[in-house]
């Protein structure tokens, strides 16, 4: 898998995962919506840690900086 999630994107995903998990575990958000937020938190954390987002690949997006090659 080629990485397609950049550093800033990873930080945002981790922060969102923390917020979503905190909302769920403090019972601020409950029920079906709470479970959806918890699943999103897991997905955001996993894609941030792996550095690959399947939706980015599907739509051809890439937030990684372009690596310069020496010539």
C-alpha positions in Angstrom: 0.0 0.0 0.0 1.3 3.4 -1.0 0.8 6.0 1.7 -1.7 8.7 0.8 -2.3 10.4 4.2 0.0 13.3 5.1 1.2 14.4 8.5 -1.4 17.2 8.9 -4.1 14.8 7.9 -2.9 12.2 10.4 -3.0 14.8 13.2 -6.5 15.8 12.3 -7.7 12.2 12.2 -6.1 11.3 15.5 -7.7 14.4 17.2 -11.1 13.6 15.7 -10.8 10.0 16.9 -10.0 11.2 20.4 -12.9 13.6 20.4 -15.4 11.0 19.0 -14.2 8.3 21.5 -14.4 10.8 24.4 -18.0 11.8 23.4 -19.0 8.1 23.4 -17.3 7.0 26.6 -18.5 10.0 28.6 -22.1 9.2 27.4 -22.5 12.6 25.8 -23.6 10.8 22.6 -25.4 7.5 23.0 -27.4 5.1 20.9 -26.9 4.5 17.3 -25.2 7.8 16.7 -22.8 7.1 19.5 -21.9 3.7 17.9 -21.4 5.4 14.5 -19.1 7.9 16.1 -17.1 5.2 17.8 -16.7 3.3 14.6 -15.6 6.5 12.9 -13.1 7.0 15.7 -11.6 3.5 15.1 -11.5 4.1 11.3 -9.8 7.5 11.7 -7.2 6.1 14.2 -6.5 3.1 12.0 -6.0 5.1 8.8 -3.8 7.6 10.6 -1.6 4.9 12.0 -1.3 3.0 8.8 -1.0 6.1 6.6 -3.4 4.8 4.0 -7.0 5.8 3.4 -9.0 3.5 1.0 -11.5 6.4 0.2 -8.5 8.6 -0.8 -7.3 5.8 -3.1 -10.8 5.4 -4.6 -11.1 9.1 -5.4 -7.4 9.6 -6.3 -6.6 11.9 -3.4 -3.2 12.2 -1.7 -2.2 14.5 1.1 1.4 13.2 1.3 4.0 15.7 0.2 5.6 14.9 -3.1 9.1 13.4 -2.6 11.7 15.1 -4.7 14.0 12.7 -6.5 17.7 13.4 -7.1 18.7 13.6 -10.7 
